[in-house]
Amino acid sequence: MLTGLIVCLDGIGPEYLAASHTPALDELGRRGWRTIGQGAMPSVTNVNNVSLITGGPPALHGITANYYFDRDTGQSVYMESADFILAPTIFERATAQGRRSAVITSKDKLRTLIARGASEVISAESPPAWVVEAIGAPPPILSVEVNHWLFQAAIALCHAGRSAPELLYLTLTDYAQHKYAPEAAESQANIARLDSLLADLLDSGPDFAVVATADHGMRAKTRGLDLGKILIEAGIPNDAIPIIKDRYVVHHQNLGGSAYVYLENLDHLDEALALLRAEPGVESVWPRAEAAQAFQLHPDRIGDLFVLATEETVFGALPSPHEAVSVRSHGCLHTRAVPIIACGPGLLREPFVYNYQAASWIQW
């Protein structure tokens, strides 16, 4: 019997739900509660999915971006391995208590990152044969329809003649939100479909404890800054790493709302701070220790500077230091707000402040 369900509505900030018809989510909120809470910072996929499956911020689990620069080796790697996670997952805790758990995700990068300890893992990028036989092959990873397939896979898992999981973590992809604004007809149709599929999933088993939330929101961006080039032009050698950097670039072009800057020489720290703080499009700049404390980041996994963008700005590798852009993206404080809707036995009366508090409730 499935008893615990966490649904991560990737990229669906509060404004998306406010603009759409969502009777299933509305009913969950009436039976339990709903609120607008906060995700972990930076407001990107890997950071928040790991927060959701460990129950804490990056200071606990060590995932501070989609991408990691190791200054000791000078090498950069994608944060896609569970070896990076420094805390136990809810799936490991379930297994330790003899309970089955399952993870359903679109991309293999999350399959390899978050599923440690899960009894069963379904990825649209590498779907198990039995799922394809049950519901058909998945749509392309970068499509609106792939999230519909993920819900259908979850429903198939509940109805399969297999040992049903007692904990299910279903995490979507944010391609639709990168492509469409909340008021777009395509966005509203997609969210209505997701809501309908959620209702079908909830009908697949009794006594659900449910949390539906998001990892981050989304904003339209018009200003692009290449922080690395800005500093180089001032004679400050550096590596500027956009925290959103990902293998899948079509939807966001590796342009995100925050970045870590690694300086070759810390004697340039004060100069770099002053230069970036004066740059239009930069909201704030935090030295490593201050950033770690203010945003609950792991100090060994961030740069010398943590740079946050204004609402309309993104950072990344660009042809010139300053570029006009047209992209929908996330990563800054302005995409940190997330909906949190919870319902089920033993629900805490006070709404969660952070999305990752779901793990402290849906456990045994």
ROSEMAR-699067 format. One line per 3 residues: number of its first residue (from 0); for each residue z, x, y of N, C-alpha, C. Coordinates in steps of 0.02 Angstrom, whole numbers, plus 50000, padded with zeros to 5 digits. Example, Ala and Ser with C-alpha at 12.3 -4.5 7.8 and 13.67 -1.06 7.14 Angstrom:
0> 50390,50660,49716,50390,50615,49775,50390,50660,49835 | 50354,50642,49888,50357,50684,49947,50394,50645,50002
END
This chain:
0> 50000,50042,49940,50000,50000,50000,50000,50044,50062 | 49952,50034,50107,49947,50073,50168,50000,50049,50217 | 50042,50094,50241,50096,50073,50285,50093,50104,50354
3> 50062,50162,50362,50060,50196,50426,49988,50209,50447 | 49969,50189,50507,49902,50198,50532,49904,50223,50603 | 49872,50281,50616,49862,50306,50683,49787,50309,50695
6> 49765,50277,50749,49695,50278,50768,49688,50314,50835 | 49651,50369,50835,49638,50406,50896,49569,50386,50922 | 49570,50347,50976,49509,50322,51008,49483,50375,51056
9> 49448,50423,51029,49428,50483,51066,49393,50466,51131 | 49421,50490,51187,49390,50482,51252,49396,50414,51284 | 49430,50368,51251,49436,50300,51277,49499,50295,51320
12> 49491,50312,51383,49547,50307,51430,49561,50234,51446 | 49615,50220,51482,49636,50151,51497,49581,50110,51530 | 49539,50141,51571,49487,50103,51607,49435,50075,51560
15> 49424,50106,51503,49376,50080,51454,49401,50016,51423 | 49464,50015,51405,49492,49954,51375,49497,49898,51427 | 49513,49916,51489,49518,49866,51541,49451,49832,51555
18> 49396,49868,51542,49330,49841,51557,49299,49804,51497 | 49333,49802,51441,49302,49777,51379,49343,49720,51349 | 49310,49683,51304,49343,49628,51268,49372,49656,51204
21> 49439,49656,51199,49473,49688,51142,49528,49642,51114 | 49510,49587,51082,49561,49541,51057,49608,49571,51005 | 49583,49615,50962,49626,49645,50911,49679,49690,50943
24> 49657,49733,50989,49705,49776,51024,49753,49735,51066 | 49728,49682,51098,49771,49639,51138,49825,49607,51095 | 49806,49585,51035,49854,49554,50990,49907,49604,50967
27> 49885,49665,50953,49934,49717,50934,49984,49727,50991 | 49959,49729,51053,50003,49738,51110,50052,49681,51118 | 50030,49620,51105,50075,49562,51111,50129,49563,51057
30> 50111,49584,50997,50159,49585,50942,50205,49646,50946 | 50183,49699,50978,50223,49759,50987,50230,49774,51061 | 50199,49827,51084,50195,49841,51155,50134,49884,51170
33> 50115,49885,51233,50061,49929,51255,50081,49960,51321 | 50058,50021,51332,50075,50057,51393,50019,50106,51409 | 50022,50134,51467,49980,50192,51485,50025,50253,51485
36> 50012,50297,51438,50052,50358,51432,50012,50419,51448 | 50034,50475,51422,50001,50538,51436,49984,50574,51371 | 49928,50609,51372,49912,50654,51318,49937,50724,51334
39> 49929,50769,51287,49947,50839,51299,49895,50871,51344 | 49914,50924,51377,49868,50963,51418,49852,51029,51382 | 49790,51052,51390,49734,51022,51425,49710,50958,51389
42> 49680,50913,51426,49661,50848,51398,49594,50853,51362 | 49597,50885,51304,49538,50895,51261,49554,50875,51190 | 49502,50872,51148,49507,50843,51081,49552,50882,51035
45> 49539,50947,51026,49578,50985,50978,49652,50986,50995 | 49668,50997,51058,49738,51000,51079,49774,50935,51062 | 49744,50879,51079,49778,50815,51071,49778,50790,50999
48> 49726,50803,50961,49728,50784,50891,49783,50822,50854 | 49790,50886,50869,49843,50924,50836,49912,50901,50860 | 49918,50884,50924,49981,50856,50948,49998,50791,50911
51> 49948,50749,50900,49959,50685,50866,49980,50695,50794 | 49955,50747,50760,49971,50755,50689,50030,50803,50677 | 50058,50831,50731,50119,50872,50724,50178,50841,50761
54> 50163,50796,50809,50217,50763,50846,50245,50802,50904 | 50206,50849,50931,50232,50889,50986,50176,50919,51028 | 50194,50952,51084,50145,50981,51129,50120,51049,51104
57> 50073,51080,51139,50047,51145,51118,50099,51200,51112 | 50154,51195,51150,50207,51245,51142,50234,51245,51071 | 50232,51187,51038,50255,51182,50969,50203,51206,50920
60> 50141,51181,50927,50091,51193,50874,50041,51248,50888 | 50035,51270,50951,49994,51329,50965,49921,51317,50979 | 49897,51255,50976,49827,51241,50991,49822,51225,51065
63> 49792,51269,51103,49792,51264,51176,49723,51251,51206 | 49671,51246,51164,49603,51234,51187,49559,51220,51126 | 49495,51206,51139,49448,51202,51084,49425,51271,51062
66> 49440,51321,51103,49413,51388,51095,49467,51438,51111 | 49468,51495,51076,49523,51543,51084,49495,51613,51095 | 49520,51645,51148,49502,51714,51163,49561,51758,51144
69> 49550,51804,51099,49602,51852,51077,49593,51915,51118 | 49635,51925,51168,49626,51982,51212,49641,52048,51176 | 49679,52046,51122,49693,52109,51086,49631,52136,51052
72> 49588,52090,51027,49527,52111,50993,49465,52104,51037 | 49472,52066,51091,49414,52052,51133,49366,52002,51102 | 49387,51969,51049,49345,51921,51013,49364,51849,51031
75> 49314,51806,51031,49324,51735,51044,49306,51696,50981 | 49346,51645,50965,49332,51604,50906,49346,51531,50923 | 49312,51487,50887,49326,51416,50893,49392,51400,50857
78> 49434,51360,50888,49497,51340,50857,49483,51282,50809 | 49459,51299,50749,49439,51248,50701,49473,51259,50633 | 49520,51304,50630,49554,51318,50566,49627,51298,50571
81> 49653,51268,50517,49723,51249,50514,49769,51310,50518 | 49741,51370,50506,49782,51431,50510,49809,51441,50581 | 49776,51412,50630,49800,51418,50699,49862,51375,50712
84> 49874,51324,50672,49928,51276,50685,49995,51305,50663 | 50042,51305,50709,50107,51338,50697,50162,51290,50676 | 50146,51226,50668,50197,51176,50651,50173,51135,50591
87> 50218,51105,50553,50197,51063,50497,50163,50999,50522 | 50117,50974,50481,50082,50912,50498,50118,50852,50467 | 50102,50793,50492,50131,50732,50462,50106,50724,50391
90> 50048,50751,50374,50022,50745,50306,50062,50791,50259 | 50080,50849,50283,50123,50892,50242,50191,50861,50231 | 50217,50829,50282,50282,50796,50274,50277,50738,50224
93> 50221,50701,50227,50212,50646,50180,50207,50672,50109 | 50168,50725,50099,50160,50754,50032,50227,50779,50005 | 50267,50809,50048,50333,50834,50026,50377,50778,50000
96> 50363,50716,50023,50402,50659,50000,50366,50618,49948 | 50312,50647,49920,50277,50614,49866,50233,50556,49888 | 50213,50556,49951,50173,50501,49978,50102,50525,49993
99> 50054,50482,49981,49984,50499,49992,49964,50487,50065 | 49920,50529,50089,49895,50522,50157,49821,50536,50159 | 49788,50512,50211,49715,50522,50217,49697,50534,50290
102> 49644,50573,50299,49616,50588,50365,49543,50568,50364 | 49522,50531,50415,49451,50513,50422,49428,50535,50492 | 49375,50576,50494,49351,50604,50557,49276,50610,50556
105> 49246,50617,50614,49174,50624,50616,49152,50695,50603 | 49185,50744,50635,49161,50813,50634,49201,50856,50587 | 49166,50904,50557,49199,50951,50513,49249,50995,50550
108> 49239,51005,50615,49286,51048,50652,49356,51018,50650 | 49362,50952,50651,49428,50922,50644,49450,50918,50571 | 49403,50909,50526,49421,50910,50455,49455,50975,50437
111> 49429,51031,50460,49458,51096,50443,49519,51112,50484 | 49526,51079,50542,49583,51094,50586,49644,51053,50570 | 49637,50987,50563,49696,50943,50565,49719,50917,50497
114> 49679,50925,50445,49692,50889,50383,49738,50925,50334 | 49771,50978,50356,49813,51016,50310,49868,50972,50281 | 49869,50968,50215,49920,50929,50180,49898,50860,50161
117> 49840,50836,50187,49817,50768,50171,49794,50763,50099 | 49807,50705,50069,49785,50694,50000,49710,50683,49995 | 49681,50654,50047,49610,50640,50047,49583,50648,50117
120> 49522,50676,50122,49491,50688,50187,49419,50663,50184 | 49400,50624,50234,49331,50598,50240,49303,50620,50307 | 49247,50655,50306,49213,50676,50366,49143,50648,50365
123> 49120,50621,50422,49051,50596,50426,49001,50653,50421 | 49023,50713,50439,48978,50771,50436,48969,50795,50364 | 49021,50786,50323,49018,50804,50252,49048,50748,50211
126> 49014,50690,50207,49045,50631,50177,49049,50637,50101 | 49104,50615,50071,49109,50614,49998,49057,50566,49969 | 49033,50581,49909,48981,50540,49878,49002,50468,49869
129> 49065,50457,49852,49087,50388,49838,49086,50345,49902 | 49098,50377,49960,49095,50339,50023,49022,50321,50039 | 48977,50367,50030,48906,50354,50042,48881,50298,49996
132> 48903,50299,49934,48884,50245,49887,48912,50178,49909 | 48971,50179,49939,49004,50116,49958,48976,50087,50022 | 48962,50128,50073,48943,50101,50139,48878,50130,50166
135> 48848,50177,50131,48786,50208,50155,48799,50274,50190 | 48746,50310,50203,48751,50375,50236,48772,50366,50309 | 48809,50414,50336,48831,50408,50406,48774,50418,50455
138> 48779,50388,50514,48731,50402,50568,48741,50474,50593 | 48698,50498,50637,48707,50565,50666,48775,50573,50699 | 48802,50633,50697,48868,50646,50726,48869,50629,50800
141> 48817,50648,50836,48813,50632,50907,48777,50566,50916 | 48812,50513,50901,48785,50445,50908,48843,50398,50921 | 48828,50340,50949,48878,50288,50959,48900,50259,50893
144> 48852,50252,50847,48864,50216,50784,48907,50254,50735 | 48915,50320,50743,48954,50357,50693,49027,50333,50691 | 49054,50311,50749,49123,50286,50748,49129,50220,50710
147> 49076,50180,50711,49076,50118,50672,49079,50135,50598 | 49041,50186,50579,49040,50209,50509,49110,50232,50487 | 49145,50267,50533,49212,50292,50516,49260,50234,50500
150> 49257,50181,50539,49299,50123,50525,49279,50092,50458 | 49215,50088,50445,49192,50061,50380,49216,50104,50323 | 49218,50170,50333,49244,50215,50281,49318,50202,50270
153> 49356,50190,50324,49427,50175,50317,49438,50110,50278 | 49397,50060,50293,49402,49997,50257,49385,50006,50184 | 49333,50046,50171,49314,50059,50101,49369,50095,50064
156> 49403,50141,50099,49459,50177,50068,49515,50129,50049 | 49527,50080,50091,49580,50031,50076,49562,49986,50018 | 49497,49973,50009,49475,49928,49956,49453,49964,49893
159> 49449,50030,49896,49426,50068,49837,49478,50064,49781 | 49454,50071,49721,49499,50070,49663,49532,50138,49655 | 49558,50165,49710,49589,50231,49710,49662,50222,49731
162> 49699,50275,49728,49768,50272,49752,49768,50266,49828 | 49789,50209,49853,49786,50197,49925,49835,50242,49962 | 49815,50270,50019,49861,50312,50057,49915,50270,50091
165> 49972,50300,50101,50026,50267,50138,50027,50290,50211 | 49984,50336,50227,49976,50359,50296,49902,50374,50306 | 49872,50342,50356,49801,50353,50371,49794,50373,50444
168> 49759,50428,50454,49744,50452,50522,49669,50448,50531 | 49648,50405,50577,49577,50393,50591,49562,50417,50662 | 49520,50468,50668,49505,50495,50734,49430,50492,50746
171> 49411,50463,50803,49342,50451,50820,49312,50509,50859 | 49251,50501,50882,49219,50550,50926,49202,50518,50992 | 49196,50558,51045,49190,50531,51113,49120,50533,51141
174> 49070,50536,51098,49001,50539,51121,48985,50481,51168 | 49006,50420,51150,48989,50361,51190,49020,50366,51260 | 49080,50392,51265,49113,50396,51331,49083,50452,51374
177> 49060,50505,51342,49023,50556,51379,48958,50529,51407 | 48930,50480,51372,48865,50453,51390,48869,50393,51438 | 48919,50350,51428,48921,50287,51464,48987,50279,51502
180> 48982,50252,51562,49041,50235,51602,49072,50171,51575 | 49135,50156,51592,49169,50097,51565,49133,50032,51579 | 49101,50026,51638,49069,49964,51657,48999,49955,51626
183> 48974,50006,51593,48907,50002,51563,48907,49952,51505 | 48853,49914,51499,48848,49864,51445,48853,49897,51377 | 48823,49957,51371,48825,49993,51306,48896,50012,51287
186> 48935,50031,51338,49005,50049,51325,49045,49989,51304 | 49036,49933,51338,49075,49873,51323,49057,49846,51253 | 48992,49850,51236,48972,49827,51169,49001,49871,51115
189> 49003,49937,51128,49030,49983,51079,49105,49971,51068 | 49143,49963,51122,49215,49954,51115,49230,49886,51084 | 49191,49835,51099,49200,49771,51066,49189,49777,50991
192> 49140,49817,50971,49127,49828,50900,49184,49867,50867 | 49209,49917,50901,49266,49955,50874,49327,49910,50866 | 49339,49867,50915,49395,49820,50911,49388,49773,50852
195> 49327,49749,50841,49315,49704,50784,49326,49740,50718 | 49304,49802,50714,49314,49841,50652,49388,49858,50642 | 49424,49869,50695,49496,49879,50689,49529,49817,50659
198> 49508,49758,50682,49535,49695,50654,49521,49692,50579 | 49461,49711,50559,49444,49711,50488,49487,49760,50449 | 49500,49818,50479,49541,49868,50445,49613,49842,50438
201> 49639,49811,50490,49707,49786,50487,49714,49730,50435 | 49660,49695,50422,49661,49643,50371,49657,49671,50300 | 49647,49738,50295,49639,49769,50229,49705,49782,50195
204> 49761,49777,50231,49825,49791,50200,49882,49762,50240 | 49937,49742,50209,49993,49711,50245,50042,49763,50273 | 50085,49739,50317,50141,49779,50341,50121,49846,50370
207> 50070,49843,50412,50050,49904,50446,50099,49922,50502 | 50114,49986,50508,50143,50015,50569,50085,50050,50602 | 50065,50026,50661,50002,50048,50692,50014,50079,50761
210> 49982,50134,50774,49976,50160,50842,49903,50172,50856 | 49877,50139,50907,49809,50152,50932,49816,50186,51000 | 49787,50244,51006,49794,50282,51068,49730,50323,51078
213> 49731,50368,51126,49674,50411,51139,49698,50483,51147 | 49651,50529,51142,49668,50599,51153,49660,50618,51226 | 49615,50585,51261,49602,50598,51332,49558,50543,51360
216> 49551,50542,51425,49504,50496,51457,49439,50531,51474 | 49403,50505,51523,49337,50532,51540,49323,50516,51614 | 49289,50562,51648,49271,50553,51717,49200,50579,51731
219> 49167,50548,51779,49102,50573,51802,49114,50635,51846 | 49074,50687,51835,49081,50751,51870,49017,50768,51908 | 49026,50791,51969,48968,50807,52011,48968,50879,52037
222> 49024,50913,52032,49029,50981,52057,49044,51029,51999 | 49006,51083,51994,49017,51132,51942,49035,51200,51971 | 49085,51232,51943,49106,51299,51964,49105,51346,51905
225> 49076,51405,51915,49080,51459,51866,49135,51506,51890 | 49195,51497,51865,49252,51536,51890,49243,51611,51878 | 49212,51628,51821,49201,51698,51806,49157,51731,51858
228> 49103,51697,51877,49057,51725,51928,49091,51729,51997 | 49130,51678,52013,49165,51679,52078,49210,51740,52083 | 49246,51755,52030,49291,51813,52030,49252,51879,52028
231> 49198,51881,51990,49158,51942,51986,49129,51959,52054 | 49105,51908,52090,49078,51920,52157,49130,51950,52204 | 49194,51936,52190,49248,51964,52230,49273,52031,52203
234> 49239,52057,52152,49258,52121,52123,49316,52118,52075 | 49326,52059,52043,49383,52051,51997,49355,52039,51926 | 49354,52091,51884,49328,52082,51815,49372,52033,51776
237> 49340,51990,51736,49378,51938,51701,49338,51908,51645 | 49371,51870,51604,49340,51824,51557,49367,51754,51573 | 49323,51709,51593,49343,51640,51608,49320,51596,51551
240> 49368,51564,51517,49354,51526,51456,49365,51451,51471 | 49311,51411,51472,49321,51339,51480,49354,51310,51418 | 49407,51272,51426,49445,51249,51368,49408,51197,51326
243> 49354,51169,51353,49317,51118,51315,49263,51149,51271 | 49254,51214,51274,49199,51248,51238,49197,51227,51165 | 49137,51208,51143,49130,51175,51078,49062,51191,51049
246> 49055,51182,50983,48989,51192,50952,48941,51135,50969 | 48968,51077,50986,48928,51019,51001,48924,51012,51077 | 48867,51032,51106,48865,51040,51179,48822,50987,51214
249> 48785,50946,51177,48737,50900,51208,48773,50853,51256 | 48832,50828,51236,48865,50776,51274,48906,50801,51333 | 48930,50864,51332,48970,50888,51388,48947,50956,51415
252> 48899,50988,51383,48870,51051,51407,48922,51107,51414 | 48977,51102,51377,49032,51150,51382,49061,51155,51453 | 49059,51100,51488,49087,51096,51556,49150,51052,51554
255> 49207,51081,51572,49270,51044,51567,49313,51052,51629 | 49366,51013,51631,49408,51009,51691,49464,51059,51696 | 49466,51109,51653,49515,51163,51660,49488,51225,51625
258> 49518,51281,51639,49495,51345,51609,49552,51394,51608 | 49548,51440,51561,49593,51498,51559,49554,51559,51585 | 49586,51596,51629,49555,51657,51655,49596,51717,51630
261> 49561,51763,51597,49592,51825,51573,49568,51881,51618 | 49614,51914,51652,49597,51968,51698,49598,52035,51661 | 49549,52077,51677,49548,52143,51646,49604,52187,51673
264> 49625,52174,51735,49677,52213,51767,49724,52165,51803 | 49787,52163,51781,49835,52116,51811,49853,52135,51883 | 49832,52194,51906,49842,52211,51976,49803,52163,52021
267> 49753,52129,51992,49712,52082,52030,49741,52011,52030 | 49800,52002,52000,49826,51934,51989,49835,51896,52055 | 49869,51925,52103,49882,51890,52165,49817,51875,52203
270> 49770,51923,52202,49706,51913,52236,49667,51856,52203 | 49667,51855,52135,49631,51802,52099,49663,51734,52113 | 49729,51732,52114,49765,51669,52129,49744,51642,52197
273> 49747,51685,52247,49731,51663,52315,49658,51641,52321 | 49613,51678,52289,49542,51662,52293,49527,51595,52261 | 49553,51583,52201,49538,51521,52166,49573,51462,52197
276> 49634,51471,52222,49669,51415,52255,49633,51392,52318 | 49595,51436,52349,49559,51418,52410,49490,51389,52395 | 49470,51387,52332,49403,51364,52313,49399,51288,52311
279> 49354,51257,52350,49345,51185,52344,49325,51166,52273 | 49359,51115,52246,49348,51095,52177,49403,51118,52130 | 49444,51165,52153,49502,51188,52114,49564,51150,52139
282> 49596,51114,52094,49656,51076,52114,49718,51118,52115 | 49727,51161,52064,49786,51205,52061,49772,51263,52015 | 49809,51317,52025,49803,51378,51983,49874,51399,51965
285> 49885,51411,51900,49952,51426,51875,49951,51493,51838 | 49996,51540,51858,50005,51600,51816,50030,51581,51747 | 50021,51626,51700,50034,51612,51629,50103,51581,51617
288> 50156,51614,51639,50224,51590,51624,50237,51522,51655 | 50214,51512,51717,50224,51448,51751,50184,51393,51717 | 50123,51409,51695,50082,51359,51661,50114,51338,51595
291> 50139,51388,51558,50170,51373,51493,50229,51326,51501 | 50269,51337,51553,50328,51295,51564,50308,51226,51590 | 50263,51223,51637,50246,51159,51669,50209,51112,51622
294> 50167,51140,51578,50124,51098,51536,50139,51105,51461 | 50196,51136,51444,50218,51144,51375,50162,51176,51332 | 50138,51232,51357,50086,51271,51323,50117,51330,51287
297> 50083,51354,51235,50106,51413,51200,50086,51475,51240 | 50133,51514,51264,50116,51569,51311,50071,51623,51281 | 50072,51630,51214,50030,51681,51182,49959,51658,51171
300> 49944,51595,51186,49878,51567,51172,49841,51544,51236 | 49863,51569,51293,49830,51550,51356,49814,51612,51396 | 49774,51604,51449,49754,51660,51490,49806,51680,51541
303> 49788,51729,51582,49833,51750,51635,49839,51696,51688 | 49786,51655,51695,49785,51600,51742,49762,51537,51706 | 49793,51481,51723,49771,51415,51700,49746,51379,51762
306> 49682,51361,51763,49650,51333,51822,49632,51260,51808 | 49654,51215,51852,49640,51144,51846,49592,51121,51899 | 49544,51079,51880,49492,51055,51925,49513,50991,51959
309> 49481,50977,52015,49488,50912,52047,49450,50860,52005 | 49459,50797,52023,49433,50743,51980,49357,50747,51970 | 49320,50771,52020,49247,50770,52015,49218,50837,51993
312> 49261,50885,51974,49238,50953,51962,49246,50973,51889 | 49199,51016,51866,49204,51047,51800,49193,51122,51806 | 49221,51158,51758,49213,51230,51753,49171,51247,51691
315> 49134,51302,51696,49096,51325,51638,49047,51379,51658 | 49006,51400,51610,48954,51450,51623,48894,51416,51655 | 48878,51436,51717,48825,51405,51756,48777,51457,51783
318> 48718,51438,51804,48670,51487,51831,48696,51523,51893 | 48736,51489,51933,48764,51519,51993,48837,51498,51999 | 48876,51530,52043,48947,51513,52048,48960,51440,52066
321> 48915,51409,52104,48924,51340,52127,48861,51301,52111 | 48868,51246,52074,48810,51207,52054,48827,51132,52060 | 48777,51093,52080,48783,51020,52074,48770,51002,52001
324> 48812,50958,51973,48804,50938,51903,48807,50862,51899 | 48786,50837,51843,48793,50765,51828,48812,50759,51755 | 48876,50752,51742,48902,50752,51674,48967,50711,51673
327> 48981,50680,51619,49046,50647,51608,49087,50693,51563 | 49147,50711,51584,49186,50759,51546,49260,50748,51557 | 49300,50796,51533,49373,50789,51533,49405,50857,51532
330> 49471,50860,51526,49507,50924,51523,49557,50934,51579 | 49551,50893,51633,49596,50902,51690,49653,50851,51688 | 49695,50853,51739,49750,50806,51744,49725,50734,51752
333> 49666,50726,51781,49640,50659,51795,49613,50624,51732 | 49611,50660,51676,49591,50629,51613,49648,50632,51562 | 49708,50640,51587,49767,50644,51543,49794,50576,51524
336> 49785,50526,51566,49812,50459,51552,49777,50428,51492 | 49817,50400,51446,49789,50370,51385,49824,50303,51371 | 49788,50256,51342,49821,50195,51319,49862,50210,51256
339> 49918,50178,51249,49958,50182,51187,49978,50111,51169 | 49955,50088,51112,49969,50020,51088,50000,50027,51019 | 50058,49998,51010,50095,50006,50947,50123,49940,50923
342> 50124,49932,50857,50149,49871,50827,50168,49885,50755 | 50224,49856,50734,50243,49863,50664,50317,49865,50654 | 50339,49866,50591,50410,49867,50575,50445,49928,50604
345> 50503,49917,50633,50543,49972,50658,50518,50003,50722 | 50474,49968,50758,50447,49995,50820,50502,50005,50872 | 50501,50063,50904,50548,50076,50957,50536,50028,51015
348> 50589,50005,51046,50581,49956,51100,50550,49988,51162 | 50569,50050,51176,50543,50083,51235,50475,50115,51219 | 50423,50100,51257,50357,50130,51245,50360,50206,51248
351> 50315,50237,51212,50310,50309,51212,50287,50333,51281 | 50308,50392,51299,50283,50425,51359,50219,50465,51343 | 50220,50497,51283,50164,50539,51262,50132,50510,51199
354> 50067,50519,51193,50032,50493,51134,50060,50521,51069 | 50080,50585,51070,50101,50618,51008,50169,50595,50983 | 50204,50553,51020,50266,50525,50995,50254,50477,50937
357> 50191,50458,50926,50174,50416,50869,50198,50447,50804 | 50194,50512,50799,50213,50546,50737,50287,50539,50722 | 50328,50533,50774,50401,50527,50763,50420,50457,50739
360> 50377,50409,50751,50391,50341,50727,50360,50329,50659 | 50296,50348,50651,50262,50336,50587,50276,50396,50541 | 50336,50399,50517,50356,50449,50467,50413,50420,50427
363> 50432,50457,50376,50482,50429,50330,50544,50472,50329
END
